[in-house]
Amino acid sequence: QVQLVESGGGLVQAGGSLRLSCVASTSIFSFLTMGWYRQAPGKQRELVARITTSSSTYYADSVKGRFTISRDNPRNTVYLQMNSLKPEDTAVYYCKIDRDDYWGQGTQVTVSS
């Protein structure tokens, strides 16, 4: 099993920004499509954004224009820059390798109004 370590979450006021990081312990990181997911209390886990090996990106409609996913292959890291945060963005955020079902510990994002 690959190790996925998310970090960067915290408490922020509405309109603020956070940058999440996920470090993957794998020798083939540059060949993997990576995704960010989130799960709010009482809700289903949902895909927020994903990035392919060629840096093509996908965003959920709810975060388009506000979130940016990127990757740094030499550092085995995928990022999620979150701007203009809203209270409904409050959730535990996880990164994941697409087509795999291995999850990290997640990082808590709380947006206050």
C-alpha positions in Angstrom: 0.0 0.0 0.0 1.2 3.5 -0.9 1.5 6.1 1.8 -0.5 9.3 1.3 0.1 12.2 3.8 -2.2 15.2 3.6 -1.4 18.5 5.3 -2.2 22.2 5.2 -5.7 22.2 6.6 -6.9 24.5 9.3 -9.5 27.1 10.4 -10.1 30.0 8.1 -12.8 32.7 7.7 -15.1 32.8 4.7 -13.3 34.4 1.8 -9.9 33.2 3.0 -7.4 30.8 1.4 -5.6 27.5 2.2 -3.1 25.4 0.3 -3.3 21.6 0.9 -0.4 19.3 0.2 -0.3 15.6 -0.3 2.9 13.7 -0.4 2.8 10.2 -1.9 5.3 7.5 -1.0 5.7 5.8 -4.4 8.3 5.5 -7.1 5.8 6.0 -9.9 4.2 9.2 -8.8 4.8 11.0 -12.1 2.8 8.3 -13.9 -0.3 8.5 -11.7 -3.5 10.5 -11.9 -4.2 12.1 -8.6 -7.4 13.3 -7.0 -8.6 15.4 -4.1 -11.8 14.3 -2.3 -13.6 15.7 0.6 -16.2 14.5 3.1 -18.3 16.8 5.2 -20.1 15.5 8.3 -23.1 13.5 7.4 -22.4 13.6 3.7 -20.9 11.3 1.1 -17.3 11.6 0.1 -17.1 13.5 -3.2 -14.4 14.2 -5.8 -13.2 17.8 -5.8 -10.5 17.9 -8.4 -8.1 15.6 -10.2 -5.0 16.0 -12.3 -3.5 13.6 -14.9 0.1 12.8 -15.7 -0.1 15.5 -18.5 -1.5 18.1 -16.0 -5.0 18.0 -17.5 -7.4 18.9 -14.7 -11.0 18.4 -13.6 -13.0 20.3 -11.0 -16.3 19.8 -9.5 -18.7 22.6 -10.4 -18.9 23.7 -6.8 -15.2 24.7 -6.7 -14.6 25.8 -10.3 -12.9 29.2 -10.4 -11.9 29.0 -6.7 -9.7 25.9 -6.4 -6.6 24.9 -8.4 -5.0 21.5 -8.4 -1.3 21.2 -9.3 1.5 18.7 -8.9 5.3 18.7 -8.3 6.6 15.4 -9.6 10.1 15.7 -8.2 8.6 16.1 -4.7 5.9 13.5 -5.2 3.4 16.1 -4.2 0.0 17.2 -5.3 -1.5 20.5 -4.1 -4.9 22.0 -3.8 -5.0 25.8 -3.7 -8.3 26.9 -2.2 -9.3 30.5 -2.6 -12.6 32.3 -1.7 -13.4 29.6 0.8 -17.1 29.2 1.8 -18.5 27.5 4.9 -19.8 24.7 2.7 -16.2 23.8 1.9 -15.8 22.6 5.4 -14.8 18.9 5.3 -12.0 16.5 5.7 -9.9 16.6 2.5 -8.2 13.5 1.2 -5.9 12.8 -1.7 -6.1 9.5 -3.6 -4.6 7.8 -6.6 -7.2 7.3 -9.2 -8.3 3.7 -9.7 -6.9 2.8 -6.3 -8.8 2.6 -3.0 -6.0 3.7 -0.7 -6.7 6.8 1.5 -4.5 8.9 3.6 -5.5 10.3 7.0 -7.0 13.4 5.6 -6.7 17.0 6.7 -9.5 19.0 8.3 -10.6 22.3 6.6 -13.0 24.4 8.6 -14.4 27.6 7.1 -16.2 29.9 9.5 -18.8 32.6 8.7 
